[in-house]
């Protein structure tokens, strides 16, 4: 079952978030995680979270954001984070979470959902290439 995250999910979401950060070898201070968590429940924030639940346990999450862009009138949807618990992989959880974001984007009037992944995330890319178009764009970044 895919659903909106609830405040009571924090104890189950935390280890999934840690697993996601560990996968990308990206430690974050606790205050950043706290701000992210609070954004999910603030109607003024564009940050959203859906979770996959199986037998009462969270099996994965997806974070997504609607934002303006220069190429379309409608807001676009950026799928920022996607993670499936190791024990739930290969069961369609990732696909279901992405499809749920597609539906949220349709409901919001958005015509485009996009995301990035690391080039070493080969297993996820097998799924992504089945359900989305690979654009060929390369990301550049500089922290300030």
C-alpha positions, 0 to 999 in steps of 0.5 A, a space after each residue: 500500500 502506498 500512502 502519505 507519510 504520517 507523524 507516527 511513522 517517524 520510528 520506521 522512516 528514520 532507519 530507511 532514511 539512514 539506509 538511503 544516506 548510507 547508500 550514497 555515503 552522505 552523512 547529514 547532521 541530525 538537524 537537517 533530518 529534523 527539518 526535513 521531517 517537519 517539512 513533510 507536515 507543513 502545508 506551506 512546504 513543497 516537500 512531500 513524502 509517500 511511503 510503501 507499507 507492507 504488513 504494517 511495516 514501512 518498506 520504502 519511501 519517496 520524497 518529491 517536490 513541485 517547483 517552477 521551471 523555465 521550460 513549462 508553464 506548469 510546475 514540474 515534479 522533482 523526485 528527490 529521494 527514493 529508497 526501498 528497504 533491502 528486504 523489500 527489493 525486487 517486490 515492485 516497491 520502487 516502481 509503485 512509489 514512482 508510479 504514485 508520484 506520477 499520479 500525484 504530479 498528474 493530479 497537481 497539473 504537472 506534465 513532467 516528473 524527473 530525477 537523478 541517480 548515481 551512475 553506479 546505481 545500476 540495479 535501480 537504473 534497470 527499473 528507471 529505464 523501463 518507466 522513464 526516458 534517460 535524458 543524457 544530461 550530466 549534473 554539475 555541482 559546487 557547494 558554497 
